[in-house]
Amino acid sequence: MNKPILALIRCSLMLLLPTGVYAVSAEWDLDPISGDWNTAANWTPIGIPIGPADTATFALSNTTDVSISVDTEVNAITFTSAATNPYTITANPALTLTISGTGITNNSGTTQKFVTGVDGAGNRGQIVFRNSATAGDSTIFVNNGSGANFVQGGETAFYNTSTAGNGTFVNQGGTLSGSQGGETTFHDSSTAGNANFTNSAGTGVGTSATIFYNTSTAANGFFTNDGGGSVTGGTFALGGQTIFVDTSTAANGTFINNGATITGGFGGDTVFDDSSTAGNGIFINNGGAASGVAALGGGATIFFKDSNAANGTCINNAATASNGEGGVTEFETAFSSNNASPSAGNGTFINNGATINGAVGGKTAFYESSTADAATLIANGGTNGGRGGAIFFEDHSTGGTARIEVFGNGFLDISGHLGRPGVTIGSIEGDGDAFLGANNLTVGSNDLSTIFSGVIQDGGHDGGVGGSLTKIDSGTLILSGVNTYTGNTNVKDRGVLQVDGSINSNTSVHGHSVLAGTGTIYGNVINTDLGIVRPGGALGAPGVLTVVHNYTQAQYATLMIQIAGTNTGDFSVLDVMGNASLNGILDPVLLNGFVPTIGDSFTFLNYASFTGEFSHIRHQIFNNGTEQWSVIYQNNSAILTVESRAIIPDQGSTFLLLTLGLLGLVAYRRQFTRGQL
């Protein structure tokens, strides 16, 4: 029987059947009369899968371009093993295909395609998953960019606990100067599953996006946000986006944000807003591939309002062209309330330097009232004339207990920070640079002990001079480089600062804090009450600490001298090139079981002039009470000497012993006399 006669018979039968039979579970025919889903004659049994209990089955067919002509809902869509000719199922403009039960099952062994259509009037098609429906395996969803300016493109949406499964989702960019791209959205507690998402830039200023609302999650999804490319009728191009709002989370997703490919373009980006979180996600922000790209020309991850990077990892790669912008992670409040504070959480942020001359490295920047919290921030150096990775604290942002690591020409810059007391960070380490401008950098809030061999200096992106350094809390900061900042240095709150290189500033040591080192301080040192100055390295390592100007020690401050032997280098020396104003405590500490002998001497303090003297020697008597320390003050040095200590009983003790002896003798004589009687 030929196709026209078969179609005529089917149409005749449709007229004889009641309306209710049209909503059925049915299989798409081998030779349907059209590609219209909503034509009953295209299915076997005759009817239309269009109800929430219906399953639409697709097997082998000679017509695989299928589209809906009215809003359609089914429980499930199944592709059998016979569906070897790939299907394309389209939700036409202004229409919605809803899958509200089991979802999509693909047993065909080939990829099946779903499309949301658009038209020039601004209409768009939608595909919606509800309840626990899944997008299945080996499926691809293409959401077209809008066909008109200032309206959204096609959309695939997930609600309730539905999942994107293992599908692939391509959100196309807009094709007009102001048209919006296609989008995939997640609502309620829906999940991206293990799906793959690409958000394309398109040729207009409108961008495509994957958006998470409510408590939805990116799960283990993989997301690529393309950078801005060619422009049609506009002056710049936006990249693709993945956006998290409300309390949604990136979970364990992977996000690739690519840089712009043209001058004036913006990179693709991942955005966190409201109280959303990066979870354990991995975010790779690639640099721009074009010279002269505007700010944010690199791929970006941006945190707004009260969003949190949680345990995420952000890798900001350098530009791949001279003068191109690197990838960036930014924290900013973006016009939200004054109490908003996006946080880096416990995240790790790696900013890589460029390998091309003049190219910009990756950066992490904190603006407004954002905080680095307990993050680890790393800025790696560039090569071949490329700029290093960067870490910026601007406005009123805070450093929390963040661990800062800078290497090569990678750098930390707080020159743009506003207001006192400057920026507090957990620790700093590496051999890179730290630019202070006119601000104070406080180090130590995470109690880690670190070595910084780079240069802490004035200046930076926003300029300024008079930058200062404060060391706090119990960890030791070792400065082994040549530091040039010109403001003061303060060691307080049980902080330990070890200067093995040099600093240029006046330095004050406050209560229960320690200044140590084998380097040079090109300024004055004031050791205030309960402060400790300890020439040498760590405890147990004597050395020489040089003060180029004056040294002042207060009444209850301590100068600790470590002694491991009598040879030069075996004991600590404080070398003061100016005046030494002395008071307080001298604390000689013997190391490694060494016990000096009577007559040994140690020149522990050099000076151009001196006033005062130490008021107390701690543990002055030692070696089981047989030796004692004494200080000889000469014109240009103070010498610690070992003297004999003779044990002479005091007069009161002698009188008591004599009296007790006499009383004993009298008692004995009385006893003896009674015995004679």
C-alpha positions as CSV (number, residue, x, y, z in Angstrom):
1,M,0.0,0.0,0.0
2,N,1.4,3.4,-1.0
3,K,2.0,6.2,1.5
4,P,-0.9,8.5,0.4
5,I,-3.5,5.7,0.7
6,L,-2.1,4.7,4.1
7,A,-2.3,8.3,5.3
8,L,-5.9,8.6,4.1
9,I,-6.9,5.5,6.0
10,R,-5.3,6.8,9.2
11,C,-7.0,10.2,8.9
12,S,-10.4,8.4,8.4
13,L,-9.8,6.3,11.5
14,M,-8.9,9.4,13.5
15,L,-12.3,10.9,12.7
16,L,-14.1,7.8,14.1
17,L,-12.2,7.7,17.4
18,P,-13.1,9.7,20.5
19,T,-10.8,12.5,21.5
20,G,-9.5,10.8,24.7
21,V,-7.6,8.2,22.7
22,Y,-5.3,10.8,21.3
23,A,-3.3,11.0,24.6
24,V,-1.5,7.7,24.6
25,S,1.9,6.0,24.9
26,A,2.9,5.4,21.4
27,E,5.8,4.7,19.0
28,W,6.9,7.1,16.2
29,D,6.2,5.4,12.9
30,L,8.8,4.2,10.4
31,D,7.1,6.3,7.7
32,P,5.1,9.1,9.4
33,I,3.1,11.4,7.2
34,S,5.0,14.4,8.6
35,G,7.5,15.5,11.3
36,D,4.8,16.9,13.5
37,W,4.7,15.3,17.0
38,N,1.1,16.4,17.5
39,T,-0.3,14.5,14.5
40,A,-1.9,11.3,15.8
41,A,-1.4,9.5,12.5
42,N,2.4,9.7,13.0
43,W,2.2,7.3,15.9
44,T,1.4,3.6,16.6
45,P,-1.1,3.1,18.1
46,I,-2.8,6.1,16.6
47,G,-2.8,8.9,19.1
48,I,-0.5,11.5,20.5
49,P,1.8,11.1,23.6
50,I,0.8,14.3,25.2
51,G,-0.1,13.4,28.8
52,P,1.9,13.2,32.1
53,A,1.6,9.4,32.1
54,D,2.5,8.9,28.4
55,T,5.8,7.6,27.0
56,A,6.9,8.6,23.5
57,T,9.0,5.9,21.9
58,F,11.3,6.4,18.9
59,A,12.7,3.5,17.0
60,L,13.9,3.2,13.4
61,S,12.2,5.9,11.2
62,N,12.8,7.5,7.9
63,T,11.6,10.9,9.4
64,T,13.8,11.9,12.3
65,D,13.2,15.7,12.3
66,V,10.4,15.9,14.8
67,S,8.8,19.1,16.2
68,I,5.9,20.0,18.5
69,S,3.1,22.2,17.2
70,V,1.3,22.7,20.5
71,D,2.5,22.6,24.1
72,T,3.3,19.0,24.9
73,E,3.9,17.0,28.1
74,V,5.1,13.4,28.5
75,N,6.3,11.2,31.3
76,A,9.2,9.8,29.3
77,I,10.9,9.7,25.9
78,T,12.6,6.4,24.9
79,F,14.9,5.8,22.0
80,T,15.1,2.0,21.3
81,S,18.1,0.2,20.0
82,A,16.6,0.4,16.6
83,A,16.8,4.2,16.6
84,T,20.0,4.2,14.7
85,N,19.1,7.2,12.5
86,P,19.7,10.1,14.9
87,Y,16.6,12.2,15.8
88,T,16.3,15.9,16.2
89,I,13.3,16.9,18.3
90,T,12.5,20.6,18.3
91,A,10.4,22.7,20.6
92,N,9.2,25.3,18.1
93,P,9.1,29.0,19.0
94,A,6.5,29.9,21.7
95,L,6.0,26.2,22.6
96,T,7.1,24.0,25.5
97,L,8.0,20.4,25.6
98,T,7.7,19.1,29.2
99,I,9.2,15.8,30.4
100,S,7.8,15.2,33.9
101,G,8.3,11.6,34.9
102,T,11.1,9.1,34.1
103,G,12.8,11.4,31.6
104,I,14.8,10.4,28.5
105,T,16.2,6.8,28.0
106,N,18.5,6.4,25.1
107,N,19.3,2.8,24.2
108,S,20.1,3.6,20.5
109,G,23.9,3.8,20.8
110,T,23.8,7.1,19.0
111,T,23.4,10.7,20.1
112,Q,19.9,12.1,20.0
113,K,19.4,15.8,19.6
114,F,16.9,18.3,21.1
115,V,16.5,21.9,19.9
116,T,14.7,25.0,21.3
117,G,13.7,27.1,18.3
118,V,13.5,30.9,17.9
119,D,12.0,33.3,15.4
120,G,12.3,36.9,14.3
121,A,9.3,37.9,16.4
122,G,11.2,37.1,19.6
123,N,9.4,33.9,20.4
124,R,11.4,31.0,21.8
125,G,10.9,27.3,22.4
126,Q,11.4,25.6,25.8
127,I,12.2,22.1,26.9
128,V,11.3,21.5,30.6
129,F,12.2,18.7,32.9
130,R,10.1,18.3,36.1
131,N,9.9,16.0,39.1
132,S,12.8,13.5,38.9
133,A,13.1,13.4,35.1
134,T,16.5,12.9,33.6
135,A,18.0,14.2,30.3
136,G,19.6,10.8,29.9
137,D,22.7,9.6,28.2
138,S,24.1,10.5,24.7
139,T,21.7,13.4,24.3
140,I,22.5,16.9,23.1
141,F,20.4,20.0,23.7
142,V,20.9,23.0,21.5
143,N,19.3,26.3,22.8
144,N,19.4,28.8,20.0
145,G,20.1,32.5,20.5
146,S,17.3,34.9,20.1
147,G,16.1,35.9,16.7
148,A,15.2,39.5,17.9
149,N,16.9,42.1,20.0
150,F,16.5,42.3,23.8
151,V,14.7,39.0,24.2
152,Q,15.9,35.7,25.5
153,G,16.9,32.7,23.3
154,G,15.7,29.2,23.6
155,E,15.7,27.5,27.0
156,T,16.1,24.0,28.5
157,A,15.0,24.2,32.2
158,F,15.2,21.7,35.1
159,Y,12.8,21.8,38.1
160,N,12.2,19.9,41.3
161,T,14.8,17.1,41.5
162,S,15.3,16.6,37.8
163,T,18.8,16.1,36.4
164,A,20.7,16.8,33.3
165,G,22.1,13.3,33.5
166,N,25.0,12.7,31.1
167,G,23.6,15.1,28.4
168,T,25.4,17.7,26.4
169,F,24.0,21.3,26.4
170,V,25.0,23.9,23.9
171,N,23.7,27.4,24.5
172,Q,24.2,29.5,21.3
173,G,25.0,33.2,21.5
174,G,22.8,35.9,20.0
175,T,23.2,36.7,16.3
176,L,22.0,40.3,16.4
177,S,23.7,43.3,18.0
178,G,21.3,43.2,21.0
179,S,20.0,39.6,20.9
180,Q,20.3,37.3,23.9
181,G,21.7,33.8,23.7
182,G,20.2,30.5,24.6
183,E,20.2,29.2,28.1
184,T,20.0,26.2,30.4
185,T,18.4,26.8,33.8
186,F,18.2,24.8,37.0
187,H,15.6,25.5,39.7
188,D,14.5,24.1,43.0
189,S,16.9,21.1,43.9
190,S,17.6,20.1,40.4
191,T,21.1,19.0,39.4
192,A,23.5,19.2,36.4
193,G,24.5,15.6,37.0
194,N,27.5,14.7,34.9
195,A,26.4,16.7,31.9
196,N,28.6,18.9,29.7
197,F,27.7,22.6,29.0
198,T,29.0,25.1,26.4
199,N,27.9,28.7,26.6
200,S,28.8,30.3,23.3
201,A,29.6,34.0,22.8
202,G,27.7,34.5,19.6
203,T,28.1,37.6,17.4
204,G,26.1,40.1,19.4
205,V,26.5,41.8,22.8
206,G,24.0,39.3,24.3
207,T,25.4,36.3,25.9
208,S,24.3,32.7,26.4
209,A,24.2,31.2,29.9
210,T,23.7,28.3,32.2
211,I,21.9,29.5,35.4
212,F,21.4,27.9,38.8
213,Y,18.6,29.1,41.1
214,N,17.3,28.1,44.5
215,T,19.3,25.1,45.9
216,S,20.2,23.6,42.6
217,T,23.6,22.2,42.1
218,A,26.2,21.9,39.3
219,A,27.0,18.4,40.7
220,N,29.8,16.9,38.5
221,G,29.0,19.0,35.4
222,F,31.6,20.3,33.0
223,F,31.1,23.9,31.8
224,T,32.8,25.9,29.1
225,N,32.2,29.6,28.8
226,D,33.6,30.9,25.5
227,G,35.2,34.3,25.2
228,G,33.7,37.1,23.2
229,G,34.4,36.9,19.5
230,S,33.2,38.8,16.4
231,V,30.7,41.6,16.8
232,T,27.7,42.4,14.6
233,G,26.5,46.0,14.9
234,G,28.0,46.4,18.4
235,T,31.2,47.8,19.9
236,F,32.1,44.9,22.2
237,A,31.2,41.2,22.7
238,L,30.3,39.4,25.9
239,G,31.5,35.9,26.6
240,G,29.3,33.0,27.6
241,Q,28.3,32.7,31.3
242,T,27.5,30.3,34.1
243,I,25.6,32.0,36.9
244,F,24.8,30.9,40.4
245,V,22.2,32.7,42.5
246,D,20.2,32.2,45.7
247,T,21.9,29.3,47.6
248,S,22.9,27.2,44.6
249,T,26.3,25.6,44.5
250,A,29.0,24.7,42.0
251,A,29.5,21.4,43.9
252,N,32.1,19.3,42.2
253,G,31.8,21.0,38.8
254,T,34.6,22.0,36.4
255,F,34.4,25.4,34.8
256,I,36.5,26.7,31.9
257,N,36.2,30.4,31.3
258,N,38.0,31.3,28.0
259,G,39.4,34.7,27.2
260,A,38.2,37.0,24.5
261,T,39.5,36.4,21.0
262,I,39.1,39.9,19.6
263,T,40.1,43.4,20.7
264,G,37.3,44.9,22.9
265,G,35.9,41.5,23.8
266,F,35.1,40.1,27.2
267,G,36.1,36.7,28.4
268,G,33.6,34.0,29.4
269,D,32.8,34.0,33.1
270,T,31.3,32.1,36.0
271,V,29.4,34.4,38.4
272,F,28.3,33.7,42.0
273,D,25.6,36.0,43.4
274,D,23.5,36.1,46.6
275,S,24.6,33.4,49.0
276,S,25.7,30.8,46.4
277,T,28.9,28.8,46.8
278,A,31.7,27.5,44.7
279,G,31.6,24.2,46.6
280,N,34.6,22.0,45.6
281,G,34.5,23.3,42.0
282,I,37.5,23.8,39.8
283,F,37.6,27.1,37.8
284,I,40.1,27.7,35.0
285,N,40.1,31.3,33.8
286,N,42.2,31.5,30.6
287,G,43.8,34.8,29.4
288,G,42.7,36.7,26.3
289,A,44.1,35.8,22.9
290,A,44.0,39.3,21.4
291,S,46.2,42.3,22.0
292,G,44.6,45.4,23.6
293,V,41.6,43.5,25.1
294,A,39.6,45.6,27.6
295,A,39.5,44.9,31.3
296,L,38.0,41.4,31.9
297,G,39.2,40.4,28.5
298,G,40.4,37.2,30.2
299,G,38.1,34.5,31.4
300,A,36.8,35.3,34.9
301,T,35.2,33.9,38.0
302,I,33.3,36.6,39.9
303,F,31.9,36.6,43.4
304,F,29.2,39.1,44.4
305,K,27.1,39.9,47.6
306,D,27.5,37.1,50.2
307,S,28.7,34.4,47.9
308,N,31.5,32.1,49.0
309,A,34.4,30.4,47.2
310,A,34.2,27.6,49.8
311,N,36.7,24.9,48.9
312,G,36.9,25.8,45.3
313,T,40.1,26.1,43.2
314,C,40.6,28.9,40.8
315,I,43.4,28.9,38.3
316,N,43.9,32.2,36.5
317,N,46.1,31.8,33.5
318,A,48.0,34.5,31.7
319,A,47.1,36.2,28.4
320,T,48.4,34.5,25.3
321,A,49.1,37.8,23.4
322,S,51.2,40.9,24.2
323,N,49.1,43.4,26.2
324,G,46.3,40.9,26.4
325,E,44.5,40.5,29.8
326,G,45.0,37.5,31.9
327,G,42.3,35.3,33.6
328,V,40.9,36.8,36.8
329,T,39.0,35.9,39.9
330,E,37.3,38.9,41.6
331,F,35.4,39.5,44.8
332,E,33.1,42.6,45.0
333,T,29.8,43.6,46.4
334,A,28.4,45.2,43.2
335,F,26.0,47.8,44.6
336,S,24.6,45.4,47.2
337,S,24.1,46.4,50.9
338,N,26.9,47.7,53.1
339,N,26.9,44.4,55.0
340,A,27.6,42.2,52.0
341,S,31.0,40.5,52.0
342,P,31.8,37.9,49.3
343,S,34.4,35.5,50.7
344,A,37.2,33.4,49.3
345,G,36.4,30.9,52.0
346,N,39.0,28.0,52.1
347,G,39.6,28.2,48.4
348,T,42.9,28.0,46.5
349,F,43.7,30.7,43.9
350,I,46.6,30.2,41.5
351,N,47.6,33.2,39.4
352,N,50.1,32.2,36.7
353,G,52.6,34.5,35.1
354,A,52.8,35.1,31.3
355,T,55.3,33.5,29.0
356,I,55.0,36.2,26.2
357,N,56.6,39.6,26.4
358,G,54.2,42.2,27.6
359,A,51.3,39.8,28.3
360,V,49.5,40.2,31.6
361,G,49.4,37.4,34.2
362,G,46.4,36.0,35.9
363,K,45.1,37.8,39.0
364,T,42.9,37.6,42.0
365,A,41.4,40.8,43.3
366,F,39.4,41.8,46.3
367,Y,37.2,44.9,46.2
368,E,34.9,46.9,48.5
369,S,34.1,44.8,51.7
370,S,35.1,41.4,50.3
371,T,37.4,39.1,52.3
372,A,40.1,36.6,51.5
373,D,39.0,34.6,54.6
374,A,41.2,31.4,55.0
375,A,42.1,31.1,51.3
376,T,45.5,30.2,49.8
377,L,46.6,32.8,47.2
378,I,49.5,32.1,44.9
379,A,51.1,34.4,42.4
380,N,53.6,32.7,40.1
381,G,56.2,34.6,38.1
382,G,56.3,35.2,34.3
383,T,59.1,34.4,31.9
384,N,60.4,35.9,28.6
385,G,59.2,39.4,29.6
386,G,55.8,38.3,30.6
387,R,54.2,39.8,33.7
388,G,53.7,37.9,36.9
389,G,50.6,36.7,38.5
390,A,49.0,39.2,40.9
391,I,47.0,39.4,44.1
392,F,45.2,42.7,44.8
393,F,43.5,44.1,47.9
394,E,41.5,47.2,47.1
395,D,39.0,49.5,48.8
396,H,38.1,48.1,52.3
397,S,38.6,44.5,51.6
398,T,40.2,42.3,54.2
399,G,42.8,39.5,54.1
400,G,41.5,37.3,57.0
401,T,43.9,34.5,57.6
402,A,44.8,34.0,54.0
403,R,48.1,32.3,53.1
404,I,49.9,34.4,50.4
405,E,52.6,32.9,48.2
406,V,54.4,35.1,45.6
407,F,57.2,33.9,43.3
408,G,59.5,35.5,40.7
409,N,57.8,38.7,39.4
410,G,54.5,37.5,40.8
411,F,53.3,40.0,43.4
412,L,50.9,41.1,46.2
413,D,49.6,44.7,45.9
414,I,47.7,46.6,48.6
415,S,48.5,50.1,47.3
416,G,44.9,50.6,46.4
417,H,43.5,49.7,49.8
418,L,41.6,52.5,51.6
419,G,41.8,53.4,55.3
420,R,43.6,52.1,58.4
421,P,44.8,49.8,59.7
422,G,45.6,48.5,56.3
423,V,45.4,44.8,55.3
424,T,45.9,41.8,57.6
425,I,46.9,38.5,56.1
426,G,47.7,35.1,57.6
427,S,51.2,34.7,56.1
428,I,53.4,35.6,53.2
429,E,56.1,33.5,51.6
430,G,58.1,33.1,48.4
431,D,60.6,35.2,46.5
432,G,58.2,37.6,44.7
433,D,57.2,41.2,45.5
434,A,54.9,42.9,47.9
435,F,53.8,46.4,47.1
436,L,52.4,48.4,50.0
437,G,51.9,51.9,48.6
438,A,51.3,54.0,51.8
439,N,49.5,51.2,53.6
440,N,50.3,48.9,56.5
441,L,50.6,45.1,55.9
442,T,50.0,43.0,59.0
443,V,51.2,39.4,58.8
444,G,50.6,36.4,61.1
445,S,46.9,35.8,61.7
446,N,47.2,32.1,60.7
447,D,50.2,31.4,63.0
448,L,52.2,29.8,60.2
449,S,56.0,30.2,60.1
450,T,57.2,31.2,56.7
451,I,60.2,32.6,54.8
452,F,59.9,35.5,52.5
453,S,63.0,36.2,50.4
454,G,61.4,38.7,48.0
455,V,61.1,42.5,48.4
456,I,58.5,44.3,50.5
457,Q,58.4,47.8,49.1
458,D,56.4,51.0,48.7
459,G,54.6,51.8,45.4
460,G,52.4,49.5,43.4
461,H,49.5,49.9,41.0
462,D,48.1,52.9,42.9
463,G,51.5,54.3,44.0
464,G,52.2,55.8,47.4
465,V,55.1,55.8,49.9
466,G,55.5,55.1,53.6
467,G,54.3,51.6,53.6
468,S,54.7,49.7,56.9
469,L,54.9,46.2,58.2
470,T,53.4,44.6,61.4
471,K,54.1,41.1,62.5
472,I,51.6,39.5,64.9
473,D,50.8,36.1,66.5
474,S,53.0,33.2,67.2
475,G,54.3,32.1,63.8
476,T,57.7,33.3,62.7
477,L,58.1,35.5,59.6
478,I,61.6,35.3,58.2
479,L,62.6,38.2,55.9
480,S,65.7,37.1,54.0
481,G,65.5,39.6,51.1
482,V,66.4,43.3,50.7
483,N,63.2,45.1,51.8
484,T,62.8,48.8,50.9
485,Y,59.5,49.9,52.4
486,T,60.0,53.2,54.3
487,G,57.3,53.1,57.0
488,N,57.7,51.6,60.5
489,T,58.0,48.0,61.5
490,N,56.1,46.7,64.5
491,V,56.3,43.3,66.2
492,K,53.5,42.7,68.6
493,D,50.8,40.3,70.0
494,R,53.4,37.5,70.5
495,G,54.7,37.9,66.9
496,V,58.1,36.7,65.9
497,L,60.0,38.6,63.1
498,Q,63.3,37.3,62.0
499,V,65.3,39.7,59.8
500,D,68.0,37.7,58.0
501,G,68.1,40.1,55.1
502,S,67.5,43.8,55.6
503,I,64.7,46.3,56.3
504,N,65.0,50.1,56.1
505,S,62.6,51.1,58.8
506,N,62.5,52.0,62.5
507,T,61.4,48.9,64.3
508,S,59.5,48.5,67.6
509,V,59.2,45.3,69.6
510,H,56.1,45.2,71.8
511,G,55.1,43.0,74.8
512,H,55.7,39.2,74.5
513,S,57.0,39.6,70.9
514,V,60.4,38.8,69.4
515,L,62.7,40.5,67.0
516,A,65.4,38.0,65.8
517,G,67.7,37.6,62.9
518,T,71.2,37.7,61.4
519,G,70.5,40.6,59.0
520,T,70.5,44.4,59.1
521,I,68.0,47.0,60.3
522,Y,68.7,50.3,58.6
523,G,66.8,52.3,61.3
524,N,66.3,52.5,65.1
525,V,65.2,49.6,67.2
526,I,63.0,50.2,70.3
527,N,62.6,47.2,72.5
528,T,59.6,48.1,74.7
529,D,58.4,46.5,77.9
530,L,58.1,42.7,77.8
531,G,59.6,42.7,74.2
532,I,62.5,40.4,73.3
533,V,65.4,41.0,71.0
534,R,67.3,37.8,70.1
535,P,70.2,38.1,67.7
536,G,70.5,35.0,65.6
537,G,68.1,32.7,63.8
538,A,65.7,30.3,65.4
539,L,66.0,29.3,69.1
540,G,69.3,27.4,69.4
541,A,71.0,29.3,66.5
542,P,73.3,32.2,67.6
543,G,74.1,35.0,65.2
544,V,74.8,38.7,64.6
545,L,71.9,41.2,64.3
546,T,73.0,44.7,63.1
547,V,71.2,47.9,63.9
548,V,72.5,50.8,61.8
549,H,71.1,53.5,64.0
550,N,70.1,53.4,67.7
551,Y,69.0,50.7,70.1
552,T,66.7,51.4,73.0
553,Q,65.7,48.9,75.6
554,A,62.9,49.6,78.1
555,Q,62.8,48.6,81.8
556,Y,61.1,45.3,81.4
557,A,62.4,44.4,77.9
558,T,64.9,41.6,77.3
559,L,68.0,41.1,75.2
560,M,68.5,37.4,74.8
561,I,72.1,36.2,74.0
562,Q,72.4,32.5,73.0
563,I,75.8,30.9,73.8
564,A,77.1,27.6,72.4
565,G,80.8,28.2,72.8
566,T,83.5,30.8,73.2
567,N,84.5,31.1,69.5
568,T,83.2,33.8,67.2
569,G,79.9,32.6,65.8
570,D,79.2,30.4,68.8
571,F,77.4,33.2,70.6
572,S,74.9,36.0,69.7
573,V,76.0,39.6,69.1
574,L,73.9,42.7,68.8
575,D,75.9,45.2,66.7
576,V,74.6,48.7,67.2
577,M,76.2,51.4,65.0
578,G,74.6,54.2,66.9
579,N,73.8,54.7,70.6
580,A,72.7,51.8,72.9
581,S,70.3,53.0,75.6
582,L,70.3,50.1,78.0
583,N,67.8,49.0,80.7
584,G,65.9,45.9,81.6
585,I,66.9,42.3,81.3
586,L,69.9,40.5,79.9
587,D,69.2,36.9,79.3
588,P,72.2,34.6,78.6
589,V,71.0,31.2,77.3
590,L,73.4,28.3,77.2
591,L,73.0,25.9,74.3
592,N,73.7,22.2,73.6
593,G,75.0,21.5,77.2
594,F,77.8,24.1,76.9
595,V,79.0,25.4,80.3
596,P,81.6,28.2,80.3
597,T,84.5,28.2,82.7
598,I,85.6,30.9,85.1
599,G,87.3,33.6,83.1
600,D,85.5,33.1,79.8
601,S,84.2,36.2,78.2
602,F,81.8,37.1,75.4
603,T,81.5,40.4,73.6
604,F,77.8,40.3,73.0
605,L,77.0,44.0,72.4
606,N,78.8,46.6,70.2
607,Y,77.9,50.2,70.0
608,A,79.2,53.7,69.0
609,S,78.1,55.0,72.4
610,F,75.9,53.9,75.3
611,T,73.8,55.1,78.2
612,G,72.5,53.1,81.2
613,E,73.0,49.5,81.8
614,F,71.0,46.3,82.2
615,S,69.1,46.2,85.5
616,H,69.0,42.4,85.8
617,I,70.7,39.3,84.5
618,R,68.4,36.4,84.2
619,H,69.8,33.1,85.7
620,Q,72.8,35.1,86.8
621,I,74.0,32.2,89.0
622,F,74.5,28.9,87.2
623,N,76.5,25.7,87.2
624,N,75.1,24.5,90.5
625,G,75.7,27.8,92.1
626,T,79.5,27.9,91.5
627,E,79.6,30.5,88.7
628,Q,77.9,33.8,87.9
629,W,77.6,36.2,85.1
630,S,78.9,39.7,85.1
631,V,78.8,42.5,82.5
632,I,81.7,44.8,81.8
633,Y,80.7,48.0,80.0
634,Q,83.4,49.5,77.8
635,N,83.4,52.5,75.5
636,N,82.3,50.6,72.5
637,S,81.2,47.2,73.7
638,A,79.7,45.2,76.6
639,I,81.3,42.0,77.6
640,L,79.6,39.1,79.5
641,T,82.2,37.4,81.8
642,V,82.1,34.3,84.0
643,E,83.2,34.7,87.6
644,S,83.6,32.4,90.5
645,R,80.9,32.4,93.2
646,A,82.2,31.5,96.7
647,I,79.6,29.9,99.0
648,I,79.7,32.0,102.3
649,P,77.0,31.3,104.9
650,D,75.2,34.4,106.2
651,Q,75.7,35.6,109.8
652,G,72.1,34.6,110.9
653,S,72.6,31.0,109.8
654,T,76.0,30.8,111.6
655,F,74.5,32.1,114.9
656,L,71.6,29.7,114.7
657,L,73.9,26.7,114.2
658,L,76.1,27.8,117.2
659,T,73.1,28.2,119.5
660,L,71.7,24.8,118.6
661,G,75.1,23.2,119.2
662,L,75.4,24.9,122.6
663,L,71.9,23.7,123.7
664,G,72.8,20.3,122.7
665,L,76.0,20.3,124.8
666,V,74.1,21.5,127.9
667,A,71.5,18.8,127.5
668,Y,74.2,16.2,127.2
669,R,76.0,17.4,130.4
670,R,72.7,17.2,132.4
671,Q,72.2,13.7,131.2
672,F,75.7,12.7,132.2
673,T,75.4,14.3,135.7
674,R,72.2,12.4,136.5
675,G,73.9,9.2,135.5
676,Q,76.7,9.9,138.1
677,L,74.2,10.3,140.9
